């Protein structure tokens, strides 16, 4: 298995998994994808049997299709370490429950930070440590978060002496619980940085520094954002598990609805579908920041300015520039790297938008790829949280409520509609309280979190200032730049 960039021209060298694992963004500014998606359509019974052996066994079975430069026995051990009952609250790792009326919930928030990001980050921590030990090297991770990526990455990398994490957050844009999860960590290799701006400003800083190849090489900069292929690869597994748990026959389909901001979670569903897993409709659910919904309705992808990206009650989706969207467009355009590079490398930076509405590719987007979309308002999310609790006795967070709201009119009779629960309600307690009249319970593992001292550095959205901070912190840790 080899990997190519969404912007690499024919003849460009393909890379092995262990190389792109540590690299993140490709040197040409594109995103890595496998040269081909493995075909699992004839192996569905084998996947069911693998899940009988536990989630870690299913993960190893799927991931060895993408990874051939790590011995199988080592990959099995890494998956077992990542998806251990000692790490996740449920022994199923991803329980899938039928609520009623054709609606199912895939619980991907059973990990240590109560968000779906743990599903990939726990594996990423294992993979990073394994590969860095094999190379006797270190890695300095630079990431951006709108809420949950940061804490999941920091908890997955905490205590790994070969890894330092620099995590950018939009100042004042996360919930108190999300801030406390990150800023309460006091470790010299965990560096939280509050940027004066929105998430897109943080993401732009990550891409700017990742695009400075000399600085990136000099300070061994890697990525844990979903620009890192390993994130999506790992997340594709829980769509396979969800299909298995919601069906009884190999020919039976499920539809999935996913709350979407950076397009990584729903892109993992797209990858699973491309591998031959019987996923029918892929429903993209957005909030008031509806860039993705607008594209799937009209064919126009239009990035919003910071002033047009309001703070909402589902803050992890307050994103205008969806990094992983480039991966899907590359597939949509028949893996035409030149067209993809023109759209994302030239037209989008120049005009802030591109239009595929008149193309045959967009006309076939639902039939070929299964995509449809919708959006919600704050009032929709409040009403949905209340309705799900009253009808099914289940408490959901506002991002999951966004997906449930959008899923309703798009459900098909006789086809399970699986909504991906992306976070526990406690992470967005104020919104949940507004809906049901009382605060969601705080899980015991988070006792005292909100009162803990905070450790965070304020920074303007300036790449030069960020580079100086990174260099100074690494020097204080005794790390020398590569020559």
Secondary structure, DSSP 8 states (H G I E B T S, - for coil): --EEETT--TT---B-HHHHHHH-S-TTS--EEESS----TT-HHHHHHHHHT-HHHHHHHHHTTT--SS-HHHHHHHHHHHT-TTTSSSTTSS-EEEEETTEEEEE---STTSBTHHHHHHHHHHHHHHHHHHHT--EEEEEEESSSHHHHHHHHHTT-TTEEEEEEEETT-S-HHHHHHHHT--BTTEEEEEESS-HHHHHHHHHHHHH-HHHHHHTTEE--STTSHHHHHHHHHHHHHHHHHH-SSTT--EEEEEE-SSSHHHHHHHHHHHTT--EEEEEEEE-S--HHHHHHHHSEEE---GGGS---SSGGG--SS-TTHHHHHHHHTTS-HHHHHIIIIIIHHHHSEEE-TTSHHHHTHHHHH-EEEEE--HHHHHHHHHHHHHHHS----HHHHHHHHHHHTT--TTSEEEEEE-B-GGGGHHHHHHHHSS-----GGGTTGGGS----EEE-S-HHHHHHHHHHHHHHTT-----
